[in-house]
């Protein structure tokens, strides 16, 4: 038997990146997507480094987070999906 979580897109509020070094959290509003990029930035306003400790954030994590934000934003904008179902692996009872 699998556990199932029914998650409405309307329930999503933020995607949060946490710095691996100082644990500072950087939150992005899911429905707004990525903030507008400043002229000196290339693709997005997602930071390349932690705003507190200046440690470089993992590029693959940033790219994945950007992809998630863009995908969810496009679903909101197109009004195509009203739910996402996550199925969890069955956990053996102890």
N, CA, C and O atoms as a printed pandas DataFrame, in Angstrom:
     atom_number atom_name residue_name chain_id  residue_number  x_coord  y_coord  z_coord
0              1         N          UNK        A               1    0.845   -1.182    0.000
1              2        CA          UNK        A               1    0.000    0.000    0.000
2              3         C          UNK        A               1    0.892    1.247    0.000
3              4         O          UNK        A               1    1.891    1.303    0.717
4              5         N          UNK        A               2    0.527    2.230   -0.798
5              6        CA          UNK        A               2    1.273    3.481   -0.851
6              7         C          UNK        A               2    0.487    4.580   -0.158
7              8         O          UNK        A               2   -0.740    4.648   -0.241
8              9         N          UNK        A               3    1.223    5.428    0.522
9             10        CA          UNK        A               3    0.597    6.607    1.098
10            11         C          UNK        A               3    0.440    7.608   -0.023
11            12         O          UNK        A               3    1.264    7.651   -0.937
12            13         N          UNK        A               4   -0.586    8.400    0.030
13            14        CA          UNK        A               4   -0.824    9.378   -1.020
14            15         C          UNK        A               4   -1.129   10.723   -0.405
15            16         O          UNK        A               4   -1.889   10.826    0.558
16            17         N          UNK        A               5   -0.528   11.755   -0.972
17            18        CA          UNK        A               5   -0.788   13.119   -0.543
18            19         C          UNK        A               5   -1.401   13.854   -1.731
19            20         O          UNK        A               5   -0.830   13.861   -2.821
20            21         N          UNK        A               6   -2.526   14.451   -1.530
21            22        CA          UNK        A               6   -3.152   15.259   -2.569
22            23         C          UNK        A               6   -2.817   16.707   -2.277
23            24         O          UNK        A               6   -3.143   17.224   -1.209
24            25         N          UNK        A               7   -2.175   17.350   -3.212
25            26        CA          UNK        A               7   -1.689   18.709   -3.014
26            27         C          UNK        A               7   -2.242   19.604   -4.105
27            28         O          UNK        A               7   -1.970   19.387   -5.286
28            29         N          UNK        A               8   -3.011   20.601   -3.722
29            30        CA          UNK        A               8   -3.530   21.572   -4.668
30            31         C          UNK        A               8   -2.466   22.630   -4.930
31            32         O          UNK        A               8   -1.756   23.027   -4.007
32            33         N          UNK        A               9   -2.345   23.088   -6.159
33            34        CA          UNK        A               9   -1.393   24.161   -6.457
34            35         C          UNK        A               9   -1.693   25.398   -5.625
35            36         O          UNK        A               9   -0.783   26.148   -5.274
36            37         N          UNK        A              10   -2.954   25.612   -5.310
37            38        CA          UNK        A              10   -3.310   26.769   -4.493
38            39         C          UNK        A              10   -2.751   26.684   -3.080
39            40         O          UNK        A              10   -2.648   27.697   -2.389
40            41         N          UNK        A              11   -2.387   25.466   -2.646
41            42        CA          UNK        A              11   -1.811   25.296   -1.315
42            43         C          UNK        A              11   -0.334   25.669   -1.264
43            44         O          UNK        A              11    0.208   25.910   -0.186
44            45         N          UNK        A              12    0.313   25.718   -2.413
45            46        CA          UNK        A              12    1.735   26.046   -2.447
46            47         C          UNK        A              12    1.920   27.538   -2.221
47            48         O          UNK        A              12    1.222   28.355   -2.821
48            49         N          UNK        A              13    2.851   27.886   -1.365
49            50        CA          UNK        A              13    3.084   29.291   -1.063
50            51         C          UNK        A              13    4.503   29.727   -1.420
51            52         O          UNK        A              13    4.690   30.739   -2.096
52            53         N          UNK        A              14    5.492   28.976   -0.973
53            54        CA          UNK        A              14    6.877   29.392   -1.182
54            55         C          UNK        A              14    7.766   28.215   -1.537
55            56         O          UNK        A              14    7.521   27.081   -1.124
56            57         N          UNK        A              15    8.794   28.505   -2.304
57            58        CA          UNK        A              15    9.923   27.605   -2.494
58            59         C          UNK        A              15   11.067   28.264   -1.730
59            60         O          UNK        A              15   11.350   29.444   -1.931
60            61         N          UNK        A              16   11.717   27.512   -0.863
61            62        CA          UNK        A              16   12.747   28.083   -0.005
62            63         C          UNK        A              16   14.082   27.405   -0.264
63            64         O          UNK        A              16   14.193   26.180   -0.203
64            65         N          UNK        A              17   15.099   28.216   -0.556
65            66        CA          UNK        A              17   16.474   27.724   -0.656
66            67         C          UNK        A              17   17.150   28.004    0.669
67            68         O          UNK        A              17   17.024   29.100    1.215
68            69         N          UNK        A              18   17.868   27.021    1.189
69            70        CA          UNK        A              18   18.585   27.213    2.444
70            71         C          UNK        A              18   20.079   27.085    2.187
71            72         O          UNK        A              18   20.519   26.140    1.532
72            73         N          UNK        A              19   20.851   28.020    2.693
73            74        CA          UNK        A              19   22.303   27.990    2.559
74            75         C          UNK        A              19   22.839   26.784    3.330
75            76         O          UNK        A              19   22.488   26.577    4.492
76            77         N          UNK        A              20   23.679   26.001    2.686
77            78        CA          UNK        A              20   24.249   24.807    3.329
78            79         C          UNK        A              20   25.205   25.177    4.452
79            80         O          UNK        A              20   25.441   24.367    5.348
80            81         N          UNK        A              21   25.760   26.382    4.425
81            82        CA          UNK        A              21   26.739   26.774    5.442
82            83         C          UNK        A              21   26.097   27.438    6.653
83            84         O          UNK        A              21   26.306   26.995    7.782
84            85         N          UNK        A              22   25.315   28.497    6.434
85            86        CA          UNK        A              22   24.774   29.248    7.580
86            87         C          UNK        A              22   23.278   29.020    7.789
87            88         O          UNK        A              22   22.700   29.540    8.743
88            89         N          UNK        A              23   22.648   28.244    6.902
89            90        CA          UNK        A              23   21.230   27.892    6.982
90            91         C          UNK        A              23   20.282   29.073    6.785
91            92         O          UNK        A              23   19.107   28.982    7.138
92            93         N          UNK        A              24   20.772   30.174    6.230
93            94        CA          UNK        A              24   19.895   31.285    5.864
94            95         C          UNK        A              24   18.900   30.792    4.829
95            96         O          UNK        A              24   19.276   30.075    3.902
96            97         N          UNK        A              25   17.638   31.167    4.975
97            98        CA          UNK        A              25   16.603   30.759    4.042
98            99         C          UNK        A              25   16.231   31.917    3.123
99           100         O          UNK        A              25   16.023   33.046    3.567
100          101         N          UNK        A              26   16.151   31.606    1.828
101          102        CA          UNK        A              26   15.757   32.582    0.821
102          103         C          UNK        A              26   14.451   32.072    0.220
103          104         O          UNK        A              26   14.428   31.020   -0.419
104          105         N          UNK        A              27   13.365   32.816    0.425
105          106        CA          UNK        A              27   12.039   32.361    0.009
106          107         C          UNK        A              27   11.602   33.044   -1.281
107          108         O          UNK        A              27   11.837   34.235   -1.482
108          109         N          UNK        A              28   10.961   32.264   -2.152
109          110        CA          UNK        A              28   10.405   32.766   -3.408
110          111         C          UNK        A              28    8.920   32.441   -3.426
111          112         O          UNK        A              28    8.525   31.311   -3.140
112          113         N          UNK        A              29    8.108   33.417   -3.756
113          114        CA          UNK        A              29    6.664   33.238   -3.847
114          115         C          UNK        A              29    6.357   32.346   -5.046
115          116         O          UNK        A              29    6.713   32.682   -6.176
116          117         N          UNK        A              30    5.705   31.220   -4.811
117          118        CA          UNK        A              30    5.424   30.251   -5.869
118          119         C          UNK        A              30    4.548   30.845   -6.976
119          120         O          UNK        A              30    4.831   30.634   -8.155
120          121         N          UNK        A              31    3.505   31.572   -6.625
121          122        CA          UNK        A              31    2.575   32.070   -7.632
122          123         C          UNK        A              31    3.171   33.191   -8.475
123          124         O          UNK        A              31    2.753   33.393   -9.615
124          125         N          UNK        A              32    4.134   33.918   -7.934
125          126        CA          UNK        A              32    4.761   34.998   -8.702
126          127         C          UNK        A              32    5.908   34.492   -9.570
127          128         O          UNK        A              32    6.281   35.148  -10.542
128          129         N          UNK        A              33    6.464   33.350   -9.237
129          130        CA          UNK        A              33    7.599   32.832   -9.993
130          131         C          UNK        A              33    8.873   33.564   -9.605
131          132         O          UNK        A              33    8.989   34.073   -8.490
132          133         N          UNK        A              34    9.816   33.617  -10.512
133          134        CA          UNK        A              34   11.081   34.292  -10.246
134          135         C          UNK        A              34   10.905   35.801  -10.304
135          136         O          UNK        A              34   10.166   36.307  -11.149
136          137         N          UNK        A              35   11.577   36.524   -9.411
137          138        CA          UNK        A              35   11.538   37.987   -9.506
138          139         C          UNK        A              35   12.174   38.438  -10.824
139          140         O          UNK        A              35   12.954   37.706  -11.433
140          141         N          UNK        A              36   11.835   39.622  -11.241
141          142        CA          UNK        A              36   12.431   40.161  -12.463
142          143         C          UNK        A              36   13.941   40.302  -12.289
143          144         O          UNK        A              36   14.424   40.728  -11.240
144          145         N          UNK        A              37   14.668   39.938  -13.327
145          146        CA          UNK        A              37   16.126   40.046  -13.282
146          147         C          UNK        A              37   16.550   41.502  -13.434
147          148         O          UNK        A              37   15.924   42.276  -14.158
148          149         N          UNK        A              38   17.613   41.853  -12.744
149          150        CA          UNK        A              38   18.204   43.184  -12.903
150          151         C          UNK        A              38   19.060   43.143  -14.163
151          152         O          UNK        A              38   19.462   42.061  -14.591
152          153         N          UNK        A              39   19.350   44.295  -14.766
153          154        CA          UNK        A              39   20.118   44.309  -16.027
154          155         C          UNK        A              39   21.452   43.576  -15.959
155          156         O          UNK        A              39   21.901   43.034  -16.969
156          157         N          UNK        A              40   22.097   43.547  -14.790
157          158        CA          UNK        A              40   23.400   42.899  -14.713
158          159         C          UNK        A              40   23.296   41.385  -14.505
159          160         O          UNK        A              40   24.300   40.676  -14.562
160          161         N          UNK        A              41   22.067   40.893  -14.262
161          162        CA          UNK        A              41   21.881   39.465  -14.069
162          163         C          UNK        A              41   21.484   38.810  -15.374
163          164         O          UNK        A              41   20.864   39.440  -16.230
164          165         N          UNK        A              42   21.843   37.540  -15.528
165          166        CA          UNK        A              42   21.595   36.861  -16.792
166          167         C          UNK        A              42   20.173   36.332  -16.932
167          168         O          UNK        A              42   19.412   36.833  -17.760
168          169         N          UNK        A              43   19.797   35.322  -16.133
169          170        CA          UNK        A              43   18.537   34.644  -16.364
170          171         C          UNK        A              43   17.449   34.933  -15.346
171          172         O          UNK        A              43   16.265   34.927  -15.684
172          173         N          UNK        A              44   17.830   35.183  -14.118
173          174        CA          UNK        A              44   16.814   35.339  -13.085
174          175         C          UNK        A              44   17.381   36.153  -11.942
175          176         O          UNK        A              44   18.553   36.529  -11.937
176          177         N          UNK        A              45   16.533   36.412  -10.988
177          178        CA          UNK        A              45   16.981   37.130   -9.805
178          179         C          UNK        A              45   17.321   36.161   -8.674
179          180         O          UNK        A              45   17.476   36.580   -7.527
180          181         N          UNK        A              46   17.440   34.869   -8.986
181          182        CA          UNK        A              46   17.856   33.920   -7.968
182          183         C          UNK        A              46   19.331   34.177   -7.678
183          184         O          UNK        A              46   20.146   34.209   -8.601
184          185         N          UNK        A              47   19.681   34.359   -6.413
185          186        CA          UNK        A              47   21.055   34.742   -6.090
186          187         C          UNK        A              47   22.067   33.634   -6.368
187          188         O          UNK        A              47   21.749   32.447   -6.297
188          189         N          UNK        A              48   23.280   34.044   -6.681
189          190        CA          UNK        A              48   24.365   33.106   -6.885
190          191         C          UNK        A              48   25.110   32.798   -5.605
191          192         O          UNK        A              48   25.871   31.834   -5.520
192          193         N          UNK        A              49   24.871   33.649   -4.598
193          194        CA          UNK        A              49   25.527   33.427   -3.314
194          195         C          UNK        A              49   24.580   33.782   -2.181
195          196         O          UNK        A              49   23.597   34.498   -2.374
196          197         N          UNK        A              50   24.888   33.273   -1.000
197          198        CA          UNK        A              50   24.080   33.541    0.181
198          199         C          UNK        A              50   24.186   35.028    0.528
199          200         O          UNK        A              50   25.292   35.567    0.580
200          201         N          UNK        A              51   23.066   35.694    0.765
201          202        CA          UNK        A              51   23.113   37.113    1.097
202          203         C          UNK        A              51   23.693   37.399    2.485
203          204         O          UNK        A              51   24.005   38.549    2.795
204          205         N          UNK        A              52   23.840   36.375    3.317
205          206        CA          UNK        A              52   24.350   36.574    4.674
206          207         C          UNK        A              52   25.834   36.241    4.767
207          208         O          UNK        A              52   26.624   37.071    5.216
208          209         N          UNK        A              53   26.225   35.030    4.347
209          210        CA          UNK        A              53   27.618   34.601    4.522
210          211         C          UNK        A              53   28.431   34.659    3.235
211          212         O          UNK        A              53   29.634   34.398    3.254
212          213         N          UNK        A              54   27.793   34.998    2.116
213          214        CA          UNK        A              54   28.429   35.128    0.800
214          215         C          UNK        A              54   28.980   33.821    0.236
215          216         O          UNK        A              54   29.776   33.844   -0.702
216          217         N          UNK        A              55   28.570   32.686    0.794
217          218        CA          UNK        A              55   28.978   31.386    0.254
218          219         C          UNK        A              55   28.259   31.170   -1.072
219          220         O          UNK        A              55   27.071   31.471   -1.188
220          221         N          UNK        A              56   28.960   30.658   -2.063
221          222        CA          UNK        A              56   28.359   30.385   -3.362
222          223         C          UNK        A              56   27.318   29.284   -3.228
223          224         O          UNK        A              56   27.586   28.236   -2.640
224          225         N          UNK        A              57   26.130   29.523   -3.777
225          226        CA          UNK        A              57   25.074   28.514   -3.758
226          227         C          UNK        A              57   25.299   27.551   -4.924
227          228         O          UNK        A              57   25.694   27.969   -6.013
228          229         N          UNK        A              58   25.051   26.282   -4.696
229          230        CA          UNK        A              58   25.257   25.238   -5.694
230          231         C          UNK        A              58   24.459   25.565   -6.960
231          232         O          UNK        A              58   23.242   25.739   -6.907
232          233         N          UNK        A              59   25.148   25.645   -8.085
233          234        CA          UNK        A              59   24.514   26.024   -9.346
234          235         C          UNK        A              59   23.426   25.034   -9.759
235          236         O          UNK        A              59   22.394   25.450  -10.287
236          237         N          UNK        A              60   23.629   23.749   -9.534
237          238        CA          UNK        A              60   22.623   22.766   -9.935
238          239         C          UNK        A              60   21.359   22.897   -9.085
239          240         O          UNK        A              60   20.253   22.677   -9.579
240          241         N          UNK        A              61   21.517   23.249   -7.821
241          242        CA          UNK        A              61   20.351   23.476   -6.958
242          243         C          UNK        A              61   19.599   24.713   -7.435
243          244         O          UNK        A              61   18.371   24.700   -7.524
244          245         N          UNK        A              62   20.332   25.778   -7.740
245          246        CA          UNK        A              62   19.691   27.010   -8.242
246          247         C          UNK        A              62   18.940   26.728   -9.539
247          248         O          UNK        A              62   17.801   27.163   -9.704
248          249         N          UNK        A              63   19.573   26.001  -10.462
249          250        CA          UNK        A              63   18.927   25.696  -11.743
250          251         C          UNK        A              63   17.669   24.860  -11.538
251          252         O          UNK        A              63   16.654   25.091  -12.195
252          253         N          UNK        A              64   17.731   23.892  -10.632
253          254        CA          UNK        A              64   16.558   23.066  -10.344
254          255         C          UNK        A              64   15.433   23.874   -9.725
255          256         O          UNK        A              64   14.267   23.706  -10.083
256          257         N          UNK        A              65   15.784   24.753   -8.793
257          258        CA          UNK        A              65   14.777   25.601   -8.149
258          259         C          UNK        A              65   14.143   26.546   -9.161
259          260         O          UNK        A              65   12.934   26.776   -9.129
260          261         N          UNK        A              66   14.959   27.093  -10.059
261          262        CA          UNK        A              66   14.431   27.968  -11.110
262          263         C          UNK        A              66   13.456   27.199  -11.999
263          264         O          UNK        A              66   12.399   27.717  -12.359
264          265         N          UNK        A              67   13.811   25.968  -12.351
265          266        CA          UNK        A              67   12.949   25.145  -13.202
266          267         C          UNK        A              67   11.623   24.854  -12.509
267          268         O          UNK        A              67   10.567   24.906  -13.139
268          269         N          UNK        A              68   11.674   24.547  -11.209
269          270        CA          UNK        A              68   10.448   24.293  -10.450
270          271         C          UNK        A              68    9.571   25.540  -10.433
271          272         O          UNK        A              68    8.369   25.459  -10.685
272          273         N          UNK        A              69   10.171   26.700  -10.136
273          274        CA          UNK        A              69    9.396   27.946  -10.100
274          275         C          UNK        A              69    8.773   28.260  -11.453
275          276         O          UNK        A              69    7.604   28.641  -11.526
276          277         N          UNK        A              70    9.548   28.103  -12.527
277          278        CA          UNK        A              70    9.015   28.381  -13.868
278          279         C          UNK        A              70    7.870   27.436  -14.211
279          280         O          UNK        A              70    6.856   27.862  -14.764
280          281         N          UNK        A              71    8.030   26.147  -13.883
281          282        CA          UNK        A              71    7.000   25.155  -14.199
282          283         C          UNK        A              71    5.710   25.439  -13.442
283          284         O          UNK        A              71    4.633   25.455  -14.039
284          285         N          UNK        A              72    5.805   25.662  -12.151
285          286        CA          UNK        A              72    4.604   25.915  -11.357
286          287         C          UNK        A              72    3.947   27.222  -11.789
287          288         O          UNK        A              72    2.721   27.301  -11.867
288          289         N          UNK        A              73    4.751   28.249  -12.070
289          290        CA          UNK        A              73    4.204   29.529  -12.543
290          291         C          UNK        A              73    3.453   29.331  -13.856
291          292         O          UNK        A              73    2.385   29.912  -14.053
292          293         N          UNK        A              74    3.999   28.520  -14.751
293          294        CA          UNK        A              74    3.319   28.295  -16.028
294          295         C          UNK        A              74    2.003   27.551  -15.829
295          296         O          UNK        A              74    1.044   27.788  -16.563
296          297         N          UNK        A              75    1.945   26.654  -14.845
297          298        CA          UNK        A              75    0.693   25.964  -14.546
298          299         C          UNK        A              75   -0.347   26.936  -13.995
299          300         O          UNK        A              75   -1.522   26.855  -14.353
300          301         N          UNK        A              76    0.074   27.844  -13.135
301          302        CA          UNK        A              76   -0.842   28.867  -12.625
302          303         C          UNK        A              76   -1.349   29.748  -13.769
303          304         O          UNK        A              76   -2.546   30.010  -13.885
304          305         N          UNK        A              77   -0.426   30.193  -14.600
305          306        CA          UNK        A              77   -0.784   31.108  -15.680
306          307         C          UNK        A              77   -1.712   30.461  -16.701
307          308         O          UNK        A              77   -2.631   31.109  -17.202
308          309         N          UNK        A              78   -1.480   29.197  -17.009
309          310        CA          UNK        A              78   -2.291   28.505  -18.003
310          311         C          UNK        A              78   -3.570   27.937  -17.403
311          312         O          UNK        A              78   -4.485   27.555  -18.132
312          313         N          UNK        A              79   -3.633   27.880  -16.076
313          314        CA          UNK        A              79   -4.787   27.328  -15.376
314          315         C          UNK        A              79   -5.107   25.923  -15.875
315          316         O          UNK        A              79   -6.271   25.559  -16.033
316          317         N          UNK        A              80   -4.062   25.144  -16.119
317          318        CA          UNK        A              80   -4.218   23.794  -16.663
318          319         C          UNK        A              80   -4.287   22.704  -15.589
319          320         O          UNK        A              80   -4.918   21.666  -15.792
320          321         N          UNK        A              81   -3.655   22.938  -14.482
321          322        CA          UNK        A              81   -3.600   21.896  -13.453
322          323         C          UNK        A              81   -4.120   22.454  -12.140
323          324         O          UNK        A              81   -3.773   23.565  -11.742
324          325         N          UNK        A              82   -4.941   21.685  -11.484
325          326        CA          UNK        A              82   -5.437   22.159  -10.194
326          327         C          UNK        A              82   -4.989   21.255   -9.058
327          328         O          UNK        A              82   -5.338   21.491   -7.901
328          329         N          UNK        A              83   -4.221   20.227   -9.376
329          330        CA          UNK        A              83   -3.700   19.383   -8.316
330          331         C          UNK        A              83   -2.478   18.608   -8.798
331          332         O          UNK        A              83   -2.296   18.351   -9.988
332          333         N          UNK        A              84   -1.676   18.259   -7.846
333          334        CA          UNK        A              84   -0.517   17.407   -8.078
334          335         C          UNK        A              84   -0.614   16.315   -7.032
335          336         O          UNK        A              84   -0.878   16.596   -5.863
336          337         N          UNK        A              85   -0.405   15.082   -7.438
337          338        CA          UNK        A              85   -0.457   13.982   -6.482
338          339         C          UNK        A              85    0.949   13.461   -6.265
339          340         O          UNK        A              85    1.646   13.106   -7.216
340          341         N          UNK        A              86    1.362   13.418   -5.007
341          342        CA          UNK        A              86    2.645   12.840   -4.636
342          343         C          UNK        A              86    2.370   11.489   -3.990
343          344         O          UNK        A              86    1.570   11.389   -3.060
344          345         N          UNK        A              87    3.032   10.460   -4.486
345          346        CA          UNK        A              87    2.920    9.139   -3.873
346          347         C          UNK        A              87    4.235    8.827   -3.176
347          348         O          UNK        A              87    5.308    8.914   -3.773
348          349         N          UNK        A              88    4.136    8.470   -1.922
349          350        CA          UNK        A              88    5.318    8.193   -1.119
350          351         C          UNK        A              88    5.623    6.707   -1.121
351          352         O          UNK        A              88    4.723    5.874   -1.230
352          353         N          UNK        A              89    6.895    6.386   -0.999
353          354        CA          UNK        A              89    7.290    4.985   -0.890
354          355         C          UNK        A              89    6.700    4.406    0.387
355          356         O          UNK        A              89    6.591    5.079    1.412
356          357         N          UNK        A              90    6.328    3.151    0.292
357          358        CA          UNK        A              90    5.787    2.467    1.468
358          359         C          UNK        A              90    6.906    2.296    2.494
359          360         O          UNK        A              90    8.002    1.840    2.170
360          361         N          UNK        A              91    6.609    2.667    3.714
361          362        CA          UNK        A              91    7.578    2.504    4.793
362          363         C          UNK        A              91    7.184    1.324    5.648
363          364         O          UNK        A              91    6.040    1.216    6.089
364          365         N          UNK        A              92    8.137    0.438    5.881
365          366        CA          UNK        A              92    7.864   -0.718    6.728
366          367         C          UNK        A              92    7.593   -0.249    8.142
367          368         O          UNK        A              92    8.304    0.608    8.666
368          369         N          UNK        A              93    6.580   -0.805    8.752
369          370        CA          UNK        A              93    6.263   -0.424   10.123
370          371         C          UNK        A              93    7.257   -1.071   11.064
371          372         O          UNK        A              93    7.628   -2.232   10.889
372          373         N          UNK        A              94    7.688   -0.311   12.068
373          374        CA          UNK        A              94    8.678   -0.844   13.010
374          375         C          UNK        A              94    8.038   -1.325   14.287
375          376         O          UNK        A              94    8.734   -1.802   15.184
